[in-house]
Amino acid sequence: MPLMVEPLVMLANEAKGGYMVDGDINKIMPLVRQAVEMGADVIKADPCDDVEQYHRVIEIASGVPVLVRGGGRASDEEIVSRTVELMKQGAAGIVYGRNVIQHANPAGMTKALMAIVHEGATKEQALAYLQAPSGYLE
């Protein structure tokens, strides 16, 4: 049975309220490395504040696939831009919840994210799915 490890780096409740991600890459990387050393087959890790540095998380995972958590609720532009960059940095995939489920157009957001992850869509191409009423492009 595959082992997925989800090392979480959380902010103190006093910082932003409960259940908020600390995107400090210097805190994320050691936990990802520990997950590798524990024998993880896949790692579900936090995004970092500077998404252009996420390749460091991928590198420290030493070939173990890294799926990126969605984090807190964000604008469509931010989620799509971040996802494009994460995939460029070498993420194996994404695991997003509230940014899809709580979206006004969950089908469109799902299609947009799938296009990025599976087809290498650009930000503009992905955002087009959100403009389509059904979430499908004609």
JOCORLIN-V919806 format. One record per residue. N is the residue number from 1. SS is DSSP state (a for helix, b for strand, c for the rest). PHI is phi in whole degrees, -180 to 180 (* if undefined). D_CENTER is the distance of its C-alpha to the mean C-alpha in whole Angstrom. Layout:
n = [N & N]
ss = [SS & SS]
phi = [PHI & PHI]
d_center = [D_CENTER & D_CENTER]
This chain:
n = [1 & 2 & 3 & 4 & 5 & 6 & 7 & 8 & 9 & 10 & 11 & 12 & 13 & 14 & 15 & 16 & 17 & 18 & 19 & 20 & 21 & 22 & 23 & 24 & 25 & 26 & 27 & 28 & 29 & 30 & 31 & 32 & 33 & 34 & 35 & 36 & 37 & 38 & 39 & 40 & 41 & 42 & 43 & 44 & 45 & 46 & 47 & 48 & 49 & 50 & 51 & 52 & 53 & 54 & 55 & 56 & 57 & 58 & 59 & 60 & 61 & 62 & 63 & 64 & 65 & 66 & 67 & 68 & 69 & 70 & 71 & 72 & 73 & 74 & 75 & 76 & 77 & 78 & 79 & 80 & 81 & 82 & 83 & 84 & 85 & 86 & 87 & 88 & 89 & 90 & 91 & 92 & 93 & 94 & 95 & 96 & 97 & 98 & 99 & 100 & 101 & 102 & 103 & 104 & 105 & 106 & 107 & 108 & 109 & 110 & 111 & 112 & 113 & 114 & 115 & 116 & 117 & 118 & 119 & 120 & 121 & 122 & 123 & 124 & 125 & 126 & 127 & 128 & 129 & 130 & 131 & 132 & 133 & 134 & 135 & 136 & 137 & 138]
ss = [c & c & c & b & b & c & c & c & c & b & c & c & a & a & a & a & c & c & c & c & b & c & c & c & a & a & a & a & a & a & a & a & a & a & a & a & a & c & c & c & c & b & b & b & b & c & c & c & c & c & a & a & a & c & a & a & a & a & a & a & c & c & c & c & b & b & b & b & b & c & c & c & c & c & c & a & a & a & a & a & a & a & a & a & a & a & a & a & a & c & c & c & b & b & b & c & c & a & a & a & a & c & c & c & c & a & a & a & a & a & a & a & a & a & a & a & a & a & a & c & c & c & a & a & a & a & a & a & a & a & a & c & c & c & c & c & c & c]
phi = [* & -66 & -109 & -105 & -113 & -120 & -77 & -105 & -117 & -107 & -78 & -64 & -54 & -67 & -71 & -145 & 91 & -73 & 57 & -113 & -77 & -96 & -87 & -72 & -60 & -73 & -96 & -70 & -58 & -63 & -70 & -64 & -62 & -63 & -61 & -61 & -66 & -80 & 99 & -59 & -90 & -152 & -124 & -107 & -117 & -66 & -74 & -104 & -59 & -104 & -59 & -70 & -99 & -64 & -57 & -67 & -67 & -61 & -63 & -70 & -75 & 51 & 92 & -76 & -60 & -114 & -101 & -96 & -69 & -76 & 76 & -74 & -62 & -142 & -68 & -57 & -58 & -66 & -62 & -67 & -60 & -62 & -67 & -58 & -68 & -61 & -67 & -63 & -76 & 112 & -61 & -79 & 173 & -132 & -134 & -108 & -117 & -58 & -74 & -109 & -63 & -90 & -74 & -65 & -130 & -60 & -65 & -65 & -66 & -62 & -62 & -61 & -68 & -63 & -64 & -66 & -69 & -98 & -121 & 69 & -61 & -80 & -57 & -64 & -63 & -67 & -64 & -62 & -64 & -77 & -83 & -75 & -54 & -94 & 86 & -115 & -86 & -78]
d_center = [24 & 20 & 19 & 15 & 15 & 12 & 14 & 13 & 14 & 15 & 18 & 21 & 22 & 25 & 22 & 20 & 21 & 20 & 16 & 14 & 12 & 14 & 12 & 15 & 14 & 17 & 17 & 13 & 15 & 18 & 16 & 14 & 18 & 20 & 17 & 19 & 22 & 22 & 22 & 18 & 18 & 14 & 12 & 9 & 8 & 7 & 6 & 9 & 12 & 13 & 10 & 13 & 13 & 10 & 13 & 15 & 12 & 12 & 16 & 17 & 15 & 18 & 17 & 16 & 13 & 9 & 7 & 3 & 4 & 4 & 7 & 11 & 12 & 12 & 14 & 13 & 14 & 11 & 9 & 10 & 11 & 8 & 6 & 10 & 10 & 7 & 9 & 12 & 11 & 11 & 8 & 10 & 7 & 5 & 6 & 6 & 10 & 12 & 10 & 12 & 15 & 16 & 16 & 20 & 19 & 17 & 18 & 17 & 14 & 13 & 15 & 14 & 10 & 12 & 14 & 12 & 10 & 14 & 16 & 15 & 16 & 16 & 15 & 18 & 18 & 15 & 17 & 20 & 19 & 18 & 22 & 23 & 25 & 24 & 21 & 23 & 24 & 28]
